[in-house]
């Protein structure tokens, strides 16, 4: 295996998805009622079927549990905007 690349494939995919999600959040989906939401990290599985998205919220307006529920309600719109 050639290890001359600075990142492996999964790291590049994680970075690309993080950038895309940030753009979608900025342009299309308004979560400002939750506070200032920022996606901080993405972990994609090796088979590229699943991804865990980590986020942080500044000036949050509700508890962590309610924030998780509210953000997960927007999974479909994020998937829609990520598809070609």
mmCIF file of the N, C-alpha and C atoms, coordinates in Angstrom:
data_MODEL
# 
_entry.id   MODEL 
# 
loop_
_atom_site.group_PDB 
_atom_site.id 
_atom_site.type_symbol 
_atom_site.label_atom_id 
_atom_site.label_alt_id 
_atom_site.label_comp_id 
_atom_site.label_asym_id 
_atom_site.label_entity_id 
_atom_site.label_seq_id 
_atom_site.pdbx_PDB_ins_code 
_atom_site.Cartn_x 
_atom_site.Cartn_y 
_atom_site.Cartn_z 
_atom_site.occupancy 
_atom_site.B_iso_or_equiv 
_atom_site.pdbx_formal_charge 
_atom_site.auth_seq_id 
_atom_site.auth_comp_id 
_atom_site.auth_asym_id 
_atom_site.auth_atom_id 
_atom_site.pdbx_PDB_model_num 
ATOM 1   N N  . UNK A 1 1  ? 0.844   -1.181 0.000  1.00 0.00 ? 1  UNK A N  1 
ATOM 2   C CA . UNK A 1 1  ? 0.000   0.000  0.000  1.00 0.00 ? 1  UNK A CA 1 
ATOM 3   C C  . UNK A 1 1  ? 0.889   1.244  0.000  1.00 0.00 ? 1  UNK A C  1 
ATOM 4   N N  . UNK A 1 2  ? 0.541   2.215  -0.791 1.00 0.00 ? 2  UNK A N  1 
ATOM 5   C CA . UNK A 1 2  ? 1.320   3.439  -0.907 1.00 0.00 ? 2  UNK A CA 1 
ATOM 6   C C  . UNK A 1 2  ? 0.913   4.413  0.197  1.00 0.00 ? 2  UNK A C  1 
ATOM 7   N N  . UNK A 1 3  ? 1.855   4.794  1.048  1.00 0.00 ? 3  UNK A N  1 
ATOM 8   C CA . UNK A 1 3  ? 1.559   5.686  2.173  1.00 0.00 ? 3  UNK A CA 1 
ATOM 9   C C  . UNK A 1 3  ? 2.168   7.074  1.971  1.00 0.00 ? 3  UNK A C  1 
ATOM 10  N N  . UNK A 1 4  ? 2.317   7.501  0.727  1.00 0.00 ? 4  UNK A N  1 
ATOM 11  C CA . UNK A 1 4  ? 2.875   8.816  0.457  1.00 0.00 ? 4  UNK A CA 1 
ATOM 12  C C  . UNK A 1 4  ? 1.842   9.931  0.616  1.00 0.00 ? 4  UNK A C  1 
ATOM 13  N N  . UNK A 1 5  ? 0.566   9.579  0.646  1.00 0.00 ? 5  UNK A N  1 
ATOM 14  C CA . UNK A 1 5  ? -0.481  10.586 0.785  1.00 0.00 ? 5  UNK A CA 1 
ATOM 15  C C  . UNK A 1 5  ? -0.539  11.068 2.230  1.00 0.00 ? 5  UNK A C  1 
ATOM 16  N N  . UNK A 1 6  ? -0.783  12.360 2.443  1.00 0.00 ? 6  UNK A N  1 
ATOM 17  C CA . UNK A 1 6  ? -0.825  12.868 3.813  1.00 0.00 ? 6  UNK A CA 1 
ATOM 18  C C  . UNK A 1 6  ? -2.049  12.385 4.601  1.00 0.00 ? 6  UNK A C  1 
ATOM 19  N N  . UNK A 1 7  ? -3.131  12.023 3.911  1.00 0.00 ? 7  UNK A N  1 
ATOM 20  C CA . UNK A 1 7  ? -4.345  11.543 4.571  1.00 0.00 ? 7  UNK A CA 1 
ATOM 21  C C  . UNK A 1 7  ? -4.791  10.268 3.879  1.00 0.00 ? 7  UNK A C  1 
ATOM 22  N N  . UNK A 1 8  ? -5.463  9.401  4.630  1.00 0.00 ? 8  UNK A N  1 
ATOM 23  C CA . UNK A 1 8  ? -6.053  8.265  3.944  1.00 0.00 ? 8  UNK A CA 1 
ATOM 24  C C  . UNK A 1 8  ? -7.420  8.665  3.388  1.00 0.00 ? 8  UNK A C  1 
ATOM 25  N N  . UNK A 1 9  ? -8.022  7.786  2.649  1.00 0.00 ? 9  UNK A N  1 
ATOM 26  C CA . UNK A 1 9  ? -9.257  8.103  1.939  1.00 0.00 ? 9  UNK A CA 1 
ATOM 27  C C  . UNK A 1 9  ? -10.375 8.513  2.888  1.00 0.00 ? 9  UNK A C  1 
ATOM 28  N N  . UNK A 1 10 ? -10.544 7.795  3.975  1.00 0.00 ? 10 UNK A N  1 
ATOM 29  C CA . UNK A 1 10 ? -11.628 8.083  4.909  1.00 0.00 ? 10 UNK A CA 1 
ATOM 30  C C  . UNK A 1 10 ? -11.462 9.466  5.522  1.00 0.00 ? 10 UNK A C  1 
ATOM 31  N N  . UNK A 1 11 ? -10.257 9.858  5.836  1.00 0.00 ? 11 UNK A N  1 
ATOM 32  C CA . UNK A 1 11 ? -10.031 11.207 6.380  1.00 0.00 ? 11 UNK A CA 1 
ATOM 33  C C  . UNK A 1 11 ? -10.420 12.280 5.376  1.00 0.00 ? 11 UNK A C  1 
ATOM 34  N N  . UNK A 1 12 ? -10.109 12.047 4.097  1.00 0.00 ? 12 UNK A N  1 
ATOM 35  C CA . UNK A 1 12 ? -10.489 13.014 3.061  1.00 0.00 ? 12 UNK A CA 1 
ATOM 36  C C  . UNK A 1 12 ? -12.008 13.069 2.905  1.00 0.00 ? 12 UNK A C  1 
ATOM 37  N N  . UNK A 1 13 ? -12.659 11.915 2.960  1.00 0.00 ? 13 UNK A N  1 
ATOM 38  C CA . UNK A 1 13 ? -14.123 11.872 2.865  1.00 0.00 ? 13 UNK A CA 1 
ATOM 39  C C  . UNK A 1 13 ? -14.738 12.585 4.063  1.00 0.00 ? 13 UNK A C  1 
ATOM 40  N N  . UNK A 1 14 ? -14.213 12.336 5.261  1.00 0.00 ? 14 UNK A N  1 
ATOM 41  C CA . UNK A 1 14 ? -14.723 13.011 6.463  1.00 0.00 ? 14 UNK A CA 1 
ATOM 42  C C  . UNK A 1 14 ? -14.641 14.526 6.311  1.00 0.00 ? 14 UNK A C  1 
ATOM 43  N N  . UNK A 1 15 ? -13.511 15.018 5.848  1.00 0.00 ? 15 UNK A N  1 
ATOM 44  C CA . UNK A 1 15 ? -13.314 16.460 5.669  1.00 0.00 ? 15 UNK A CA 1 
ATOM 45  C C  . UNK A 1 15 ? -14.269 17.023 4.629  1.00 0.00 ? 15 UNK A C  1 
ATOM 46  N N  . UNK A 1 16 ? -14.431 16.305 3.526  1.00 0.00 ? 16 UNK A N  1 
ATOM 47  C CA . UNK A 1 16 ? -15.318 16.763 2.454  1.00 0.00 ? 16 UNK A CA 1 
ATOM 48  C C  . UNK A 1 16 ? -16.761 16.831 2.935  1.00 0.00 ? 16 UNK A C  1 
ATOM 49  N N  . UNK A 1 17 ? -17.224 15.821 3.651  1.00 0.00 ? 17 UNK A N  1 
ATOM 50  C CA . UNK A 1 17 ? -18.594 15.815 4.158  1.00 0.00 ? 17 UNK A CA 1 
ATOM 51  C C  . UNK A 1 17 ? -18.791 16.927 5.184  1.00 0.00 ? 17 UNK A C  1 
ATOM 52  N N  . UNK A 1 18 ? -17.798 17.144 6.028  1.00 0.00 ? 18 UNK A N  1 
ATOM 53  C CA . UNK A 1 18 ? -17.883 18.231 7.001  1.00 0.00 ? 18 UNK A CA 1 
ATOM 54  C C  . UNK A 1 18 ? -18.033 19.580 6.296  1.00 0.00 ? 18 UNK A C  1 
ATOM 55  N N  . UNK A 1 19 ? -17.267 19.803 5.237  1.00 0.00 ? 19 UNK A N  1 
ATOM 56  C CA . UNK A 1 19 ? -17.377 21.048 4.475  1.00 0.00 ? 19 UNK A CA 1 
ATOM 57  C C  . UNK A 1 19 ? -18.754 21.185 3.818  1.00 0.00 ? 19 UNK A C  1 
ATOM 58  N N  . UNK A 1 20 ? -19.257 20.105 3.246  1.00 0.00 ? 20 UNK A N  1 
ATOM 59  C CA . UNK A 1 20 ? -20.559 20.133 2.585  1.00 0.00 ? 20 UNK A CA 1 
ATOM 60  C C  . UNK A 1 20 ? -21.663 20.416 3.599  1.00 0.00 ? 20 UNK A C  1 
ATOM 61  N N  . UNK A 1 21 ? -21.630 19.735 4.742  1.00 0.00 ? 21 UNK A N  1 
ATOM 62  C CA . UNK A 1 21 ? -22.651 19.961 5.771  1.00 0.00 ? 21 UNK A CA 1 
ATOM 63  C C  . UNK A 1 21 ? -22.627 21.393 6.277  1.00 0.00 ? 21 UNK A C  1 
ATOM 64  N N  . UNK A 1 22 ? -21.443 21.948 6.457  1.00 0.00 ? 22 UNK A N  1 
ATOM 65  C CA . UNK A 1 22 ? -21.336 23.345 6.885  1.00 0.00 ? 22 UNK A CA 1 
ATOM 66  C C  . UNK A 1 22 ? -21.958 24.292 5.872  1.00 0.00 ? 22 UNK A C  1 
ATOM 67  N N  . UNK A 1 23 ? -21.728 24.024 4.589  1.00 0.00 ? 23 UNK A N  1 
ATOM 68  C CA . UNK A 1 23 ? -22.326 24.840 3.538  1.00 0.00 ? 23 UNK A CA 1 
ATOM 69  C C  . UNK A 1 23 ? -23.837 24.735 3.504  1.00 0.00 ? 23 UNK A C  1 
ATOM 70  N N  . UNK A 1 24 ? -24.339 23.527 3.671  1.00 0.00 ? 24 UNK A N  1 
ATOM 71  C CA . UNK A 1 24 ? -25.791 23.318 3.697  1.00 0.00 ? 24 UNK A CA 1 
ATOM 72  C C  . UNK A 1 24 ? -26.403 24.045 4.878  1.00 0.00 ? 24 UNK A C  1 
ATOM 73  N N  . UNK A 1 25 ? -25.768 23.936 6.030  1.00 0.00 ? 25 UNK A N  1 
ATOM 74  C CA . UNK A 1 25 ? -26.272 24.606 7.235  1.00 0.00 ? 25 UNK A CA 1 
ATOM 75  C C  . UNK A 1 25 ? -26.295 26.122 7.019  1.00 0.00 ? 25 UNK A C  1 
ATOM 76  N N  . UNK A 1 26 ? -25.290 26.639 6.373  1.00 0.00 ? 26 UNK A N  1 
ATOM 77  C CA . UNK A 1 26 ? -25.190 28.080 6.149  1.00 0.00 ? 26 UNK A CA 1 
ATOM 78  C C  . UNK A 1 26 ? -26.220 28.578 5.124  1.00 0.00 ? 26 UNK A C  1 
ATOM 79  N N  . UNK A 1 27 ? -26.439 27.802 4.048  1.00 0.00 ? 27 UNK A N  1 
ATOM 80  C CA . UNK A 1 27 ? -27.274 28.273 2.940  1.00 0.00 ? 27 UNK A CA 1 
ATOM 81  C C  . UNK A 1 27 ? -28.749 27.893 3.050  1.00 0.00 ? 27 UNK A C  1 
ATOM 82  N N  . UNK A 1 28 ? -29.049 26.688 3.513  1.00 0.00 ? 28 UNK A N  1 
ATOM 83  C CA . UNK A 1 28 ? -30.394 26.160 3.338  1.00 0.00 ? 28 UNK A CA 1 
ATOM 84  C C  . UNK A 1 28 ? -31.182 25.887 4.621  1.00 0.00 ? 28 UNK A C  1 
ATOM 85  N N  . UNK A 1 29 ? -30.535 25.514 5.681  1.00 0.00 ? 29 UNK A N  1 
ATOM 86  C CA . UNK A 1 29 ? -31.251 25.070 6.878  1.00 0.00 ? 29 UNK A CA 1 
ATOM 87  C C  . UNK A 1 29 ? -30.987 26.040 8.021  1.00 0.00 ? 29 UNK A C  1 
ATOM 88  N N  . UNK A 1 30 ? -32.036 26.584 8.577  1.00 0.00 ? 30 UNK A N  1 
ATOM 89  C CA . UNK A 1 30 ? -31.925 27.561 9.649  1.00 0.00 ? 30 UNK A CA 1 
ATOM 90  C C  . UNK A 1 30 ? -32.116 26.875 11.001 1.00 0.00 ? 30 UNK A C  1 
ATOM 91  N N  . UNK A 1 31 ? -31.032 26.753 11.742 1.00 0.00 ? 31 UNK A N  1 
ATOM 92  C CA . UNK A 1 31 ? -31.099 26.184 13.086 1.00 0.00 ? 31 UNK A CA 1 
ATOM 93  C C  . UNK A 1 31 ? -30.782 27.242 14.132 1.00 0.00 ? 31 UNK A C  1 
ATOM 94  N N  . UNK A 1 32 ? -30.911 28.501 13.774 1.00 0.00 ? 32 UNK A N  1 
ATOM 95  C CA . UNK A 1 32 ? -30.536 29.585 14.684 1.00 0.00 ? 32 UNK A CA 1 
ATOM 96  C C  . UNK A 1 32 ? -31.401 29.611 15.941 1.00 0.00 ? 32 UNK A C  1 
ATOM 97  N N  . UNK A 1 33 ? -32.604 29.041 15.878 1.00 0.00 ? 33 UNK A N  1 
ATOM 98  C CA . UNK A 1 33 ? -33.451 28.997 17.065 1.00 0.00 ? 33 UNK A CA 1 
ATOM 99  C C  . UNK A 1 33 ? -32.885 28.065 18.140 1.00 0.00 ? 33 UNK A C  1 
ATOM 100 N N  . UNK A 1 34 ? -31.915 27.223 17.777 1.00 0.00 ? 34 UNK A N  1 
ATOM 101 C CA . UNK A 1 34 ? -31.269 26.332 18.741 1.00 0.00 ? 34 UNK A CA 1 
ATOM 102 C C  . UNK A 1 34 ? -30.054 26.977 19.398 1.00 0.00 ? 34 UNK A C  1 
ATOM 103 N N  . UNK A 1 35 ? -29.533 28.007 18.777 1.00 0.00 ? 35 UNK A N  1 
ATOM 104 C CA . UNK A 1 35 ? -28.283 28.642 19.184 1.00 0.00 ? 35 UNK A CA 1 
ATOM 105 C C  . UNK A 1 35 ? -27.378 28.689 17.963 1.00 0.00 ? 35 UNK A C  1 
ATOM 106 N N  . UNK A 1 36 ? -26.095 28.929 18.165 1.00 0.00 ? 36 UNK A N  1 
ATOM 107 C CA . UNK A 1 36 ? -25.146 28.945 17.058 1.00 0.00 ? 36 UNK A CA 1 
ATOM 108 C C  . UNK A 1 36 ? -24.596 27.533 16.882 1.00 0.00 ? 36 UNK A C  1 
ATOM 109 N N  . UNK A 1 37 ? -25.089 26.819 15.867 1.00 0.00 ? 37 UNK A N  1 
ATOM 110 C CA . UNK A 1 37 ? -24.741 25.418 15.634 1.00 0.00 ? 37 UNK A CA 1 
ATOM 111 C C  . UNK A 1 37 ? -23.561 25.340 14.668 1.00 0.00 ? 37 UNK A C  1 
ATOM 112 N N  . UNK A 1 38 ? -22.576 24.528 15.021 1.00 0.00 ? 38 UNK A N  1 
ATOM 113 C CA . UNK A 1 38 ? -21.410 24.289 14.177 1.00 0.00 ? 38 UNK A CA 1 
ATOM 114 C C  . UNK A 1 38 ? -21.117 22.799 14.150 1.00 0.00 ? 38 UNK A C  1 
ATOM 115 N N  . UNK A 1 39 ? -20.910 22.253 12.965 1.00 0.00 ? 39 UNK A N  1 
ATOM 116 C CA . UNK A 1 39 ? -20.484 20.862 12.852 1.00 0.00 ? 39 UNK A CA 1 
ATOM 117 C C  . UNK A 1 39 ? -18.981 20.818 13.056 1.00 0.00 ? 39 UNK A C  1 
ATOM 118 N N  . UNK A 1 40 ? -18.540 19.943 13.947 1.00 0.00 ? 40 UNK A N  1 
ATOM 119 C CA . UNK A 1 40 ? -17.136 19.927 14.330 1.00 0.00 ? 40 UNK A CA 1 
ATOM 120 C C  . UNK A 1 40 ? -16.357 18.744 13.766 1.00 0.00 ? 40 UNK A C  1 
ATOM 121 N N  . UNK A 1 41 ? -17.028 17.619 13.559 1.00 0.00 ? 41 UNK A N  1 
ATOM 122 C CA . UNK A 1 41 ? -16.312 16.409 13.144 1.00 0.00 ? 41 UNK A CA 1 
ATOM 123 C C  . UNK A 1 41 ? -17.276 15.452 12.478 1.00 0.00 ? 41 UNK A C  1 
ATOM 124 N N  . UNK A 1 42 ? -16.776 14.682 11.523 1.00 0.00 ? 42 UNK A N  1 
ATOM 125 C CA . UNK A 1 42 ? -17.552 13.630 10.875 1.00 0.00 ? 42 UNK A CA 1 
ATOM 126 C C  . UNK A 1 42 ? -16.716 12.366 10.886 1.00 0.00 ? 42 UNK A C  1 
ATOM 127 N N  . UNK A 1 43 ? -17.320 11.265 11.273 1.00 0.00 ? 43 UNK A N  1 
ATOM 128 C CA . UNK A 1 43 ? -16.676 9.950  11.208 1.00 0.00 ? 43 UNK A CA 1 
ATOM 129 C C  . UNK A 1 43 ? -17.501 9.063  10.292 1.00 0.00 ? 43 UNK A C  1 
ATOM 130 N N  . UNK A 1 44 ? -16.942 8.744  9.127  1.00 0.00 ? 44 UNK A N  1 
ATOM 131 C CA . UNK A 1 44 ? -17.610 7.891  8.156  1.00 0.00 ? 44 UNK A CA 1 
ATOM 132 C C  . UNK A 1 44 ? -17.073 6.475  8.327  1.00 0.00 ? 44 UNK A C  1 
ATOM 133 N N  . UNK A 1 45 ? -17.971 5.489  8.234  1.00 0.00 ? 45 UNK A N  1 
ATOM 134 C CA . UNK A 1 45 ? -17.534 4.101  8.341  1.00 0.00 ? 45 UNK A CA 1 
ATOM 135 C C  . UNK A 1 45 ? -16.704 3.727  7.110  1.00 0.00 ? 45 UNK A C  1 
ATOM 136 N N  . UNK A 1 46 ? -15.900 2.680  7.235  1.00 0.00 ? 46 UNK A N  1 
ATOM 137 C CA . UNK A 1 46 ? -15.008 2.265  6.143  1.00 0.00 ? 46 UNK A CA 1 
ATOM 138 C C  . UNK A 1 46 ? -15.779 1.901  4.875  1.00 0.00 ? 46 UNK A C  1 
ATOM 139 N N  . UNK A 1 47 ? -17.012 1.379  5.022  1.00 0.00 ? 47 UNK A N  1 
ATOM 140 C CA . UNK A 1 47 ? -17.800 1.028  3.841  1.00 0.00 ? 47 UNK A CA 1 
ATOM 141 C C  . UNK A 1 47 ? -18.626 2.207  3.313  1.00 0.00 ? 47 UNK A C  1 
ATOM 142 N N  . UNK A 1 48 ? -18.477 3.389  3.930  1.00 0.00 ? 48 UNK A N  1 
ATOM 143 C CA . UNK A 1 48 ? -19.123 4.638  3.528  1.00 0.00 ? 48 UNK A CA 1 
ATOM 144 C C  . UNK A 1 48 ? -20.650 4.610  3.637  1.00 0.00 ? 48 UNK A C  1 
ATOM 145 N N  . UNK A 1 49 ? -21.183 3.706  4.422  1.00 0.00 ? 49 UNK A N  1 
ATOM 146 C CA . UNK A 1 49 ? -22.637 3.606  4.566  1.00 0.00 ? 49 UNK A CA 1 
ATOM 147 C C  . UNK A 1 49 ? -23.184 4.443  5.719  1.00 0.00 ? 49 UNK A C  1 
ATOM 148 N N  . UNK A 1 50 ? -22.390 4.650  6.732  1.00 0.00 ? 50 UNK A N  1 
ATOM 149 C CA . UNK A 1 50 ? -22.851 5.370  7.912  1.00 0.00 ? 50 UNK A CA 1 
ATOM 150 C C  . UNK A 1 50 ? -21.878 6.496  8.238  1.00 0.00 ? 50 UNK A C  1 
ATOM 151 N N  . UNK A 1 51 ? -22.436 7.554  8.820  1.00 0.00 ? 51 UNK A N  1 
ATOM 152 C CA . UNK A 1 51 ? -21.594 8.663  9.259  1.00 0.00 ? 51 UNK A CA 1 
ATOM 153 C C  . UNK A 1 51 ? -22.124 9.190  10.577 1.00 0.00 ? 51 UNK A C  1 
ATOM 154 N N  . UNK A 1 52 ? -21.220 9.459  11.499 1.00 0.00 ? 52 UNK A N  1 
ATOM 155 C CA . UNK A 1 52 ? -21.566 10.134 12.746 1.00 0.00 ? 52 UNK A CA 1 
ATOM 156 C C  . UNK A 1 52 ? -21.115 11.575 12.603 1.00 0.00 ? 52 UNK A C  1 
ATOM 157 N N  . UNK A 1 53 ? -22.026 12.483 12.891 1.00 0.00 ? 53 UNK A N  1 
ATOM 158 C CA . UNK A 1 53 ? -21.723 13.907 12.769 1.00 0.00 ? 53 UNK A CA 1 
ATOM 159 C C  . UNK A 1 53 ? -21.743 14.507 14.168 1.00 0.00 ? 53 UNK A C  1 
ATOM 160 N N  . UNK A 1 54 ? -20.660 15.169 14.520 1.00 0.00 ? 54 UNK A N  1 
ATOM 161 C CA . UNK A 1 54 ? -20.549 15.804 15.822 1.00 0.00 ? 54 UNK A CA 1 
ATOM 162 C C  . UNK A 1 54 ? -20.737 17.305 15.651 1.00 0.00 ? 54 UNK A C  1 
ATOM 163 N N  . UNK A 1 55 ? -21.335 17.926 16.636 1.00 0.00 ? 55 UNK A N  1 
ATOM 164 C CA . UNK A 1 55 ? -21.618 19.351 16.540 1.00 0.00 ? 55 UNK A CA 1 
ATOM 165 C C  . UNK A 1 55 ? -21.415 20.017 17.890 1.00 0.00 ? 55 UNK A C  1 
ATOM 166 N N  . UNK A 1 56 ? -21.332 21.331 17.853 1.00 0.00 ? 56 UNK A N  1 
ATOM 167 C CA . UNK A 1 56 ? -21.314 22.108 19.093 1.00 0.00 ? 56 UNK A CA 1 
ATOM 168 C C  . UNK A 1 56 ? -22.322 23.239 18.927 1.00 0.00 ? 56 UNK A C  1 
ATOM 169 N N  . UNK A 1 57 ? -22.830 23.706 20.058 1.00 0.00 ? 57 UNK A N  1 
ATOM 170 C CA . UNK A 1 57 ? -23.825 24.777 20.042 1.00 0.00 ? 57 UNK A CA 1 
ATOM 171 C C  . UNK A 1 57 ? -23.420 25.819 21.075 1.00 0.00 ? 57 UNK A C  1 
ATOM 172 N N  . UNK A 1 58 ? -23.317 27.066 20.625 1.00 0.00 ? 58 UNK A N  1 
ATOM 173 C CA . UNK A 1 58 ? -23.036 28.185 21.517 1.00 0.00 ? 58 UNK A CA 1 
ATOM 174 C C  . UNK A 1 58 ? -24.353 28.900 21.779 1.00 0.00 ? 58 UNK A C  1 
ATOM 175 N N  . UNK A 1 59 ? -24.550 29.349 23.000 1.00 0.00 ? 59 UNK A N  1 
ATOM 176 C CA . UNK A 1 59 ? -25.804 30.013 23.401 1.00 0.00 ? 59 UNK A CA 1 
ATOM 177 C C  . UNK A 1 59 ? -27.010 29.117 23.167 1.00 0.00 ? 59 UNK A C  1 
ATOM 178 N N  . UNK A 1 60 ? -26.884 27.860 23.579 1.00 0.00 ? 60 UNK A N  1 
ATOM 179 C CA . UNK A 1 60 ? -27.981 26.923 23.331 1.00 0.00 ? 60 UNK A CA 1 
ATOM 180 C C  . UNK A 1 60 ? -29.224 27.324 24.100 1.00 0.00 ? 60 UNK A C  1 
ATOM 181 N N  . UNK A 1 61 ? -30.369 27.092 23.463 1.00 0.00 ? 61 UNK A N  1 
ATOM 182 C CA . UNK A 1 61 ? -31.637 27.519 24.035 1.00 0.00 ? 61 UNK A CA 1 
ATOM 183 C C  . UNK A 1 61 ? -32.393 26.380 24.700 1.00 0.00 ? 61 UNK A C  1 
ATOM 184 N N  . UNK A 1 62 ? -31.809 25.167 24.705 1.00 0.00 ? 62 UNK A N  1 
ATOM 185 C CA . UNK A 1 62 ? -32.472 24.010 25.321 1.00 0.00 ? 62 UNK A CA 1 
ATOM 186 C C  . UNK A 1 62 ? -31.424 23.012 25.791 1.00 0.00 ? 62 UNK A C  1 
ATOM 187 N N  . UNK A 1 63 ? -31.896 21.946 26.433 1.00 0.00 ? 63 UNK A N  1 
ATOM 188 C CA . UNK A 1 63 ? -30.980 20.938 26.958 1.00 0.00 ? 63 UNK A CA 1 
ATOM 189 C C  . UNK A 1 63 ? -30.334 20.145 25.819 1.00 0.00 ? 63 UNK A C  1 
ATOM 190 N N  . UNK A 1 64 ? -29.256 19.441 26.143 1.00 0.00 ? 64 UNK A N  1 
ATOM 191 C CA . UNK A 1 64 ? -28.526 18.623 25.166 1.00 0.00 ? 64 UNK A CA 1 
ATOM 192 C C  . UNK A 1 64 ? -29.428 17.565 24.530 1.00 0.00 ? 64 UNK A C  1 
ATOM 193 N N  . UNK A 1 65 ? -30.265 16.942 25.322 1.00 0.00 ? 65 UNK A N  1 
ATOM 194 C CA . UNK A 1 65 ? -31.157 15.900 24.812 1.00 0.00 ? 65 UNK A CA 1 
ATOM 195 C C  . UNK A 1 65 ? -32.144 16.474 23.804 1.00 0.00 ? 65 UNK A C  1 
ATOM 196 N N  . UNK A 1 66 ? -32.720 17.636 24.108 1.00 0.00 ? 66 UNK A N  1 
ATOM 197 C CA . UNK A 1 66 ? -33.660 18.265 23.182 1.00 0.00 ? 66 UNK A CA 1 
ATOM 198 C C  . UNK A 1 66 ? -32.948 18.766 21.923 1.00 0.00 ? 66 UNK A C  1 
ATOM 199 N N  . UNK A 1 67 ? -31.706 19.228 22.084 1.00 0.00 ? 67 UNK A N  1 
ATOM 200 C CA . UNK A 1 67 ? -30.928 19.639 20.919 1.00 0.00 ? 67 UNK A CA 1 
ATOM 201 C C  . UNK A 1 67 ? -30.707 18.460 19.973 1.00 0.00 ? 67 UNK A C  1 
ATOM 202 N N  . UNK A 1 68 ? -30.343 17.299 20.525 1.00 0.00 ? 68 UNK A N  1 
ATOM 203 C CA . UNK A 1 68 ? -30.149 16.104 19.704 1.00 0.00 ? 68 UNK A CA 1 
ATOM 204 C C  . UNK A 1 68 ? -31.414 15.777 18.917 1.00 0.00 ? 68 UNK A C  1 
ATOM 205 N N  . UNK A 1 69 ? -32.548 15.831 19.579 1.00 0.00 ? 69 UNK A N  1 
ATOM 206 C CA . UNK A 1 69 ? -33.823 15.524 18.928 1.00 0.00 ? 69 UNK A CA 1 
ATOM 207 C C  . UNK A 1 69 ? -34.113 16.525 17.813 1.00 0.00 ? 69 UNK A C  1 
ATOM 208 N N  . UNK A 1 70 ? -33.931 17.807 18.096 1.00 0.00 ? 70 UNK A N  1 
ATOM 209 C CA . UNK A 1 70 ? -34.217 18.851 17.101 1.00 0.00 ? 70 UNK A CA 1 
ATOM 210 C C  . UNK A 1 70 ? -33.289 18.746 15.895 1.00 0.00 ? 70 UNK A C  1 
ATOM 211 N N  . UNK A 1 71 ? -32.015 18.514 16.126 1.00 0.00 ? 71 UNK A N  1 
ATOM 212 C CA . UNK A 1 71 ? -31.079 18.401 15.007 1.00 0.00 ? 71 UNK A CA 1 
ATOM 213 C C  . UNK A 1 71 ? -31.356 17.146 14.199 1.00 0.00 ? 71 UNK A C  1 
ATOM 214 N N  . UNK A 1 72 ? -31.690 16.046 14.863 1.00 0.00 ? 72 UNK A N  1 
ATOM 215 C CA . UNK A 1 72 ? -32.004 14.814 14.137 1.00 0.00 ? 72 UNK A CA 1 
ATOM 216 C C  . UNK A 1 72 ? -33.284 14.933 13.323 1.00 0.00 ? 72 UNK A C  1 
ATOM 217 N N  . UNK A 1 73 ? -34.158 15.854 13.664 1.00 0.00 ? 73 UNK A N  1 
ATOM 218 C CA . UNK A 1 73 ? -35.359 16.088 12.858 1.00 0.00 ? 73 UNK A CA 1 
ATOM 219 C C  . UNK A 1 73 ? -35.005 16.627 11.475 1.00 0.00 ? 73 UNK A C  1 
ATOM 220 N N  . UNK A 1 74 ? -33.816 17.185 11.336 1.00 0.00 ? 74 UNK A N  1 
ATOM 221 C CA . UNK A 1 74 ? -33.382 17.773 10.072 1.00 0.00 ? 74 UNK A CA 1 
ATOM 222 C C  . UNK A 1 74 ? -32.490 16.842 9.256  1.00 0.00 ? 74 UNK A C  1 
ATOM 223 N N  . UNK A 1 75 ? -32.457 15.568 9.591  1.00 0.00 ? 75 UNK A N  1 
ATOM 224 C CA . UNK A 1 75 ? -31.620 14.628 8.844  1.00 0.00 ? 75 UNK A CA 1 
ATOM 225 C C  . UNK A 1 75 ? -32.044 14.518 7.386  1.00 0.00 ? 75 UNK A C  1 
ATOM 226 N N  . UNK A 1 76 ? -33.351 14.431 7.138  1.00 0.00 ? 76 UNK A N  1 
ATOM 227 C CA . UNK A 1 76 ? -33.826 14.295 5.756  1.00 0.00 ? 76 UNK A CA 1 
ATOM 228 C C  . UNK A 1 76 ? -33.455 15.499 4.893  1.00 0.00 ? 76 UNK A C  1 
ATOM 229 N N  . UNK A 1 77 ? -33.677 16.735 5.372  1.00 0.00 ? 77 UNK A N  1 
ATOM 230 C CA . UNK A 1 77 ? -33.251 17.867 4.527  1.00 0.00 ? 77 UNK A CA 1 
ATOM 231 C C  . UNK A 1 77 ? -31.747 17.868 4.249  1.00 0.00 ? 77 UNK A C  1 
ATOM 232 N N  . UNK A 1 78 ? -30.925 17.500 5.234  1.00 0.00 ? 78 UNK A N  1 
ATOM 233 C CA . UNK A 1 78 ? -29.482 17.441 4.989  1.00 0.00 ? 78 UNK A CA 1 
ATOM 234 C C  . UNK A 1 78 ? -29.170 16.394 3.930  1.00 0.00 ? 78 UNK A C  1 
ATOM 235 N N  . UNK A 1 79 ? -29.802 15.230 4.021  1.00 0.00 ? 79 UNK A N  1 
ATOM 236 C CA . UNK A 1 79 ? -29.569 14.182 3.015  1.00 0.00 ? 79 UNK A CA 1 
ATOM 237 C C  . UNK A 1 79 ? -30.023 14.653 1.635  1.00 0.00 ? 79 UNK A C  1 
ATOM 238 N N  . UNK A 1 80 ? -31.149 15.360 1.580  1.00 0.00 ? 80 UNK A N  1 
ATOM 239 C CA . UNK A 1 80 ? -31.662 15.860 0.309  1.00 0.00 ? 80 UNK A CA 1 
ATOM 240 C C  . UNK A 1 80 ? -30.663 16.813 -0.338 1.00 0.00 ? 80 UNK A C  1 
ATOM 241 N N  . UNK A 1 81 ? -30.127 17.744 0.423  1.00 0.00 ? 81 UNK A N  1 
ATOM 242 C CA . UNK A 1 81 ? -29.188 18.714 -0.135 1.00 0.00 ? 81 UNK A CA 1 
ATOM 243 C C  . UNK A 1 81 ? -27.822 18.095 -0.444 1.00 0.00 ? 81 UNK A C  1 
ATOM 244 N N  . UNK A 1 82 ? -27.486 16.987 0.194  1.00 0.00 ? 82 UNK A N  1 
ATOM 245 C CA . UNK A 1 82 ? -26.208 16.330 -0.095 1.00 0.00 ? 82 UNK A CA 1 
ATOM 246 C C  . UNK A 1 82 ? -26.258 15.477 -1.351 1.00 0.00 ? 82 UNK A C  1 
ATOM 247 N N  . UNK A 1 83 ? -27.444 15.036 -1.760 1.00 0.00 ? 83 UNK A N  1 
ATOM 248 C CA . UNK A 1 83 ? -27.538 14.194 -2.941 1.00 0.00 ? 83 UNK A CA 1 
ATOM 249 C C  . UNK A 1 83 ? -27.330 15.025 -4.198 1.00 0.00 ? 83 UNK A C  1 
ATOM 250 N N  . UNK A 1 84 ? -26.777 14.423 -5.238 1.00 0.00 ? 84 UNK A N  1 
ATOM 251 C CA . UNK A 1 84 ? -26.479 15.184 -6.478 1.00 0.00 ? 84 UNK A CA 1 
ATOM 252 C C  . UNK A 1 84 ? -27.712 15.593 -7.243 1.00 0.00 ? 84 UNK A C  1 
# 
